[in-house]
Amino acid sequence: MTATQFLELVKNFKTGTGIRLPRIESGAFKQNIGKINHIIKNERYGEIIAIEQIPISPRISENAIVLRDGIKILVSQRKKIAMPEEVSEVLSFDSEGKLFWDQHVLINEFRSRVVQIGLEKIAGEIAATWHDIFSFKAEKKNSSGEITDFGFRPPQLGALHAIGSHWSLYHSAGTLVMPTGTGKTETMLATMVAYNPGKILVVVPSRALRAQTFEKFLTLGLLRKLGNIGFDSLNPIVGVVTSIPKSDEDLTIFDKCNVIIASMGALNEDIHFQSSKKIASKVDALIIDEAHHIAAPTWTAFKEFFQEKKVLQFTATPYRRDGKLVDGKVLYEYALQQAQVDGYFKKINFYPVHQIDDLLSDSDIANEAVQILKQDLTAELDHILMARCADTTRAGKVVEIYRQLAPELNPVLVHSVEKGSEASLRKIFSRESRIVVCVNMLGEGFDLPQLKIAAVHDIHKSLAILLQFTGRFTRTSASKIGEASIVANIARAEVSLALERLYSEDADWNILLSEMSSQAARSHAELMKFLNESKQLEGGQDGVDAQEISHHLLKPTFNTMIYECEKFEPKRFHEGVPDNMSVQRVWLNDESKTIYFVTRVDFPLKWTRSKTIRDTEWHLFVIHYDQERKLIYFSSTEKTNFYDKMVSAVGATRQIREEQIFRTLGRINRLIFQNIGVKKNGRRNLRFAMYVGGDVVQALALTEKTGSSKSNLSGTGWENGAPVTIGCSAKGRVWARDPGSIPELIQWCENVGDKLLDESIDPSKIIDNVLIPEEVEILPAIRTLSIDWPMELLRKSQERVNIYDSHGKDFTLSLIDIDVAAMRKSVNEIVFTLSYNQESVWATFVLTVGGKDGFLVGEQGGDKLKIKMGRKDLFLSEYFSNYPPLIRYIDLSELDGNLLIKPQNPREFELPEQIFEPWDWRGVDISKESLWKEGNIRNDSIQWRVSQAYIAAGYEIVFDDDAAGESADLVCLREEADFIRLALVHCKFTKGKEPGERVNDVVEVCSQAIRSTKWKWKFKDLCTHILGRETRLASAIRQSRFLTGNANLVNRVSQVSRFKEIKLEIIIVQPGISKANISPDQKIVLAASHSFLQETVGIELQIICSD
């Protein structure tokens, strides 16, 4: 700074004006792994009553300001001048024009004492002065909500008292849940002063938060301003650890301070020096800030050394970044909703962008966010926009978008490796810039309340923390700060999933986060509506932390008992609660007529007489009233008892049971029983028998005998175009295998209730139509329709199942065909082959029915193939011997190893005339099937003609999947207003001249059609399959298989499928089939295929043929 500039600054000092005197610092004491500092006196204000000239040498005088308290302060640019007798303090200006102490008598005295007695003793003396100086003074507000007297906020006082209560009894870890902006750091400071627990180690997750926490402890934050301690109270000696300790000498920093601040990374143990136990021995208390970041096993191991110390964990959310709850007893939890009511947390407006195309997503988010910022600035709100990105590369691209959109707002980039980050932050603080694009630098600890608009370009941290950070409203905020806004693209799966996780973690987000015209997925919206309408009732006990049994975390398994009811009185359920059962939480949804609650039962243990050790069982009960059908559904995870008193108390009358309950099995196609329980009269030990697998034939026969009846049935089948599991008991219980949300349970129950009241469903006729598994030793004398991979493989994504050849080269299932090569009925053998291109057989296998094991699969020729299952490699023949391929016959019976699954009463299949669509095949060589052959497009092929017809019909994607492992010859996709139309087209030219050969052609194409049904409920896997095939099947002469559309469009449709239903069409195209002259054998095969599609995925087979 020049002399002229210095003199200009000095001119600002005038009599009768105030001056902000800088704080008096001891100066940093450098240590091996960090530094130590002490603020001798905080910043204060003084009033200038005079300005004098004081000589500092015979020829030179300097200005001195005289304060009302009589203190004279010299103001000089000269360094380390000899102070005149009448002054003891010298102020100067730094290069930015800020005042600092060049000399001060208190600094000299402190450093002299450090030399005399050391920092450790001084720290002890300071701690001794804190005895009884803390006042538990509360903030006061008037009726308008304005603060009339400063003090601690309710969450701070609540947390502080909870800490004192806990420490009076325990040293175990305690957790305090306080949303961002409610004063966590001041609570830590108060804990140190009020309870004086000794030497404290404070651990924070990041360097940015470490710096801010260090600064807070140096000055004791706002404790003086709030009136909780006196102005002259002494500040602590504070150390900061910035690097990993590697020796005992490095750890001496812990001896010299009242409090030490460290980041988690700086406490990692050096490979040659185990420091954790030694650190624990040097401190009396451990405070962990932002504890939700802690998940690593190394950190857990570090904390183990503090078991005998006082440990506090502060967090804004009780959920760690790995999704688990932070451990430790929750001492205090201040709810988000309460924070909003108390005015510490503002409502957040959520503005969802719905952009499927990733290339346009960033622009759409930026456009929306900039528009919100400009509206806020027009309204004279002091707001800043923060755009969050996953990495530095993304941030670099995104900041350019903002610079093009709003150059006048001067967007800046801030991240840890950006050299200009400090300068950029200064621009944000000065409002020279209103937009900051960052990666992970502006975290929870960054204190700038004006950051009120968050543009979420990438989800990479806890969404709850980002929202709290943006929504907080601190007492230092001016009235120019309004409501917060969040912009995110919910078409991206990770954003939608993050929102679902957010809602599941804390109910209050449903109130605080206002979704502005959100197009969330239907099931998600229904769940949110249900949870919003659910109100917690009084009467639950506080035996466990509320977070652990939050109603957002409930996921019941589907089971119910059904009762008739005229008047539902849900709140009376407690009249039927057993004496040994305590109700922990109760929620009532009046709109849905549903009450649900969590219970606890403590049982004494047989192996101890202790009255404190108990075996605890937790159970969930859901009672729903179906007003339309006048039914009560009683669902519980406790299935060993019947709760007749409880259901009677809420209004239930007659229970639906015995024969009527088996109506549950109605409307289920291709029902296969896994087990049947039969109740029989006679000797007591033969009263009940359970039958599984092939024995269900015997069981069904028994149910038809006098004196025997069905006790329970369970099986699988197809309902409403999707696979289902179902079970029911004559005692009145109905169940399914999969868990779900409570709204999904209610929907499932009401579907059950609808069937129970349907008089057209005859339980005895349901049994007539089930598929019966029967063990066989000879192959059936029926024509084979198709072969498919085992269900165990079909449940997996084909791109994730790998088969290896003898050289170790892997092939995904999506590139491999499985086909029947021969039926050797005389020796009960089925020969099937695998191929990975359409020209050659890769390997040949033989399935033999009979023998001691029932069946066996052996490899007959070709390569010795292996399949990788988890970490284990198996020969494919060994795998098939445990999980055989599924063989289907034209009567729709199925062979699964040696189990022949067939209808108890086979029926005639019908072939509706309307499924035939004759085309004019002029210009097409119907002997040519594939549109691509030997490096050329064949414009006169069947596939080419069909592909052009679908392109002309407006399908955005037409993909040629014709190769081994195909989903169909052509995959065609078209997005409609409310659904996605998926057409799987299977083409076949006529090879055979003889009638029998022409039937084989139909069998082949129908086999492909049946195998493709799985894609209806595996649409995302189909999209992955297409993208994988596009990459793997590409060649120099044919770089793409898209006839229209591209990979980006496939990704788009995959994303849209989360919001829209898939409507499947399966089409076979065979010009060799004549609608007018179809042969009887062809008709049988087509009718069977059509029936299979109707019974499983609920659609008709479409046949494009000739006249």
C-alpha positions, 0 to 999 in steps of 0.5 A: 500500500502506498503512503498516499493510499494509507493517508486516504484511509486515515482521513476516514477517522473522525471525531464522534464516529465509531471504529471496528477494532480487529480482534487480538490474536496471539498469532499462530503457533506452528506444530508438526501436523497443524497449528494452534491459535488463540483469540485474546480479545474478540473484535469490538467497537469503539467511539473516537472522541479525539485524534492526536498527533503523537511523536514516535521519533524526534522528527516524526509524528503519527496519528493516534485515535483516542477512544471514549474509554481513554485508550490511545491507539497509534495508527502507522504504516511503519513496521515494529516501531518503538511505541511511545509511553502513552500508547500500547497498541498500534493499528495498521492497514493491510493491502486490502484496506483492512485494519490489523494490529501491528503491535498490542500489549496483550499479544506481548503478554500472552506470548511471554506467558507461553514461554514461562508456563506453556500453552497446556497450563494456559489452556487449563487456566482458561477452562477453569474460568468457564465455571458457571459463566454460561447462562441458559438464556432463551431467545424471546419473540413477540406476537409478530415473530420478531426477536425481542431478546437474543438467546439460545433457540429452542433446538439449541436449548433442547439439545444442550439439556439433552446432552447434560442429561445424558452425560449425567448418566452415561458415557456412551455415544449420543446423537443429536439430529439438528437440521442445517441452520438451526445452530449446531455449531453454537450448541457445540460451543455451549457444550464446551463452556457449560459442561466443561468436559475437558479436552475436546476433539471435534471431527468434521468431514471436509477442509472447508468445514474444518476451517469454519469450525476452527474459526467458530471455536476461536471466537466462541461464535455468537455466545456473547452476542446472544447473551449466553456468556459475558463479553469478557469471557475467555476464548479457548486455545484451539488447534487444527490438525491438517496432516496425518500424525506419524510420531508421538511428537506429532501428537503433542498438539493435543496436549496444548489446546482446549479443543482440537479441530480435525477432518476425518482424512487427517485422522487416518492412521499412518501405516507405520504409526498407530495413532488412534489409541494414543489420540483417545488417551489425550482427549476427554470428549469427542464431538463428530459434526455431520456424522451422516458422512461417517460410513468407512470401517476405518472410521468406525475402528477409530471411534472404538477407542473412545468407548470410555470417553464422552462422545457426541454426534451432530447430524442434519439427518440421521441417515449416513451416506450409505443409507444406514442410520447413524449409530448411537442413542438419539438424545435429541431430534429437532424435526424439519417441520418444527424448524419451519414452524419456528422460522428457522427453515423456509419452504422449498419450492421444487421445480422439476424439469422433465427432459429425457435427452441427457444432451438437453438436460443441463440446458433445461435445468440452467434455463429454469434456474436462471429464470427463477433467479432473475424473477427473484432479483426483480423482486429485490431478493438478495439471492444467489444461484448454486449449480451442483455438478458431479465432477470438475469436467462436468462443472467446466461444461455446465459453467459455459452454459450459464455464461451463454445464458446469463453473461450479465450475472457473471457465472463463476466456477469453484472447485478444489483444483480450480486456481481462481476459486478464492477469487471467484468466491470473493465475487460471490460474496461481493455480489459481483457474480450471482451464479456459482457452479461448484463440485463439492466445495460449497458443502454444509459448512459453507455459510452464505444464506443467500444461496437460495437457488440450487440447480441440481445437474448431478445427484452425488451427495445426500439430497436431504443435506442439499435441500437443508443447506438451501432452505435454511434461514439464519438469524443473520439473514436480512429480509431480502431473502425469500423462499428457496428453489430447487431445480432438478431433472426428474426424468433421470432415474438417479434424481427420482430415486434420490427423491424417493429415498428423501421422502422415505427418510423423513416425513417432513419433507412432504410438507417442506418440499413443494413439488411444482407441477411434478410429473413423478411416477404414479406409484411414487405420487400415490405413496406421497399422497398416502403418507401426507394424509397419514396422521400420527396418533397419540398413545404410542410409546417412546421405547425406541427412536422415532426414526427407526420406525418412521412410517416412511420406512414401512414395507409390509409383506402382502398378507391379509384376513378379510372380514365383513363390516358395516361401521369402521371405528379404527381408533378402537383397535387398542381395545383388542391389543393383548396385555403383553403387547405395547403399541409404539407408533400409530398412524391413521389415514382418514381418507383411505380408511386405514390405520396402521401401527407398530407393536413390541412384545418383550418375552422372558428368555428361558436360559436366564432369570434376569428381568432386564434381558428380554427377547423383543419382537416387533410387528406391523399391523395394517387395518384397511376398510374397503367402504365400497365392498364393506370389507375389513382387511387385517394384515400383520407380520405376526401370523401365529395368532388370530386377533379376533378381539382387535378386528371386532373392536374396529367393527368386523363381523363375519370372517370370510374363510373356508371354501369362499377364500379359495375364490382368491385363485380366480382370474389367474391364468396358468396357475401352478400349485407349489404346495397343497395342504390337505386336512383329513379326518381320522387319526390325530397324526394324519389330520394334516398333510402337506404336498409339494412338487409332483405330489400335488396330483395326489393332494388334489385327488384327496381333496375330492374324497369324502372326509378330506378338504383343502387346508391351504394352497399356494402357487404361481400364475399370471394375472393382468398380464404379469406373473403373480404368486398367491397363497390362501388358507381355509382359515381365512388368510391370503398371502403373496410373496413380495413386499411393497408400500402400504398403498400397494398392499391396500390395492392388492387387498382390494383386488383380493376382496373383489374376487372374494365377492365375485359369485361367478368364481367357482372355487371347484372349477378353479381347481379344474383348470390348474396346471398339474406338475407330474413326474414322468419317465418317458417323453410325451408324444406331443409336437414340441412348440418351443424351448427356452432358457431356465426361469432362473436365467430369464429372471436375470438381465441377459447382458449380465449372464456370461457363458465362456468357451474353452478358451475363456472368451465370454458371450452374453446370453443376448448373443446366444440362441437355444434351439431344439435339434431333435426329439428322440422319443424312443430313448426319451432324449431331447437334443438341443443346441446353442449357437452364437451366430446363425451359421454354426452350432456352438455346442450340443446337449442332450436332456434325458428323462428317467433314471435315478435322478429323474433327468440328466443333461449332458454335453454331446458335442462342440465346445466345453462351455461354462457359465459363471454364477456369482464367483463360481464357474460351472460347466453348462451341462452341470448347471442344466442338470440342476436348472434344465431348459423349459420345453413347451408343447403345442398343447401348452404343457411344459416339461421342466426336467422330469416334471410335466406340467399340464392342465388337469382338464385340457381344452380346445384352443380357438383361433379368432379370425380377426388376428389374421392380417393379409398383406399384398406381397407384390415386389417381395421375394417371399423366399428372402427373410433377412433384410441384410445378407452378405454385406448388402441390404435386400430391399425385396426381403420380407423384413425390409417390407415390414420395417418400412411399414412400421417406419411409415406408421410413425415408429421412432425406433425400428431396430434389426435384431435378427441374429442369434440371441435375438429378442425379435427380428424387428423391435419397433417402439413408438411413444404415445400420449399415455403409453409406449407401444412395443411391437416385437415382429418375428418374420419367417419365409417358407422353406418347406415344400411338404405340408409337414415342413410348412408346419415346422416353419410355423412352429419355429416362428411361434416359438420365437413369439412365445419366447419374446413375451418376457420383454413385457415385464423386462422393458429396461432389460430390452433397452439394455439388450438393444444397446448391447447388441448395437455395440457387439454386432457392429462391423466395418460393413454394417455400423448400425442396426437402427433402421430408424432411431438411435441409441439416444432415443432408446435411452429416452424411451427407457427413461420414459417407461418409468412414467408410461405403461408398456403396451406390447404387441407380438406379431408373426409375419409369414407370407407362407401362411394363407388366411383362406387355406391354412392347414389344420396342423398350422392352425393348432400351432397358431391357436396354442401360441395365441392362447399362451399369449392371452393367458400370460401377457394378456394380448392377442397374437397378430399374424401378418400373412397372405390372402 
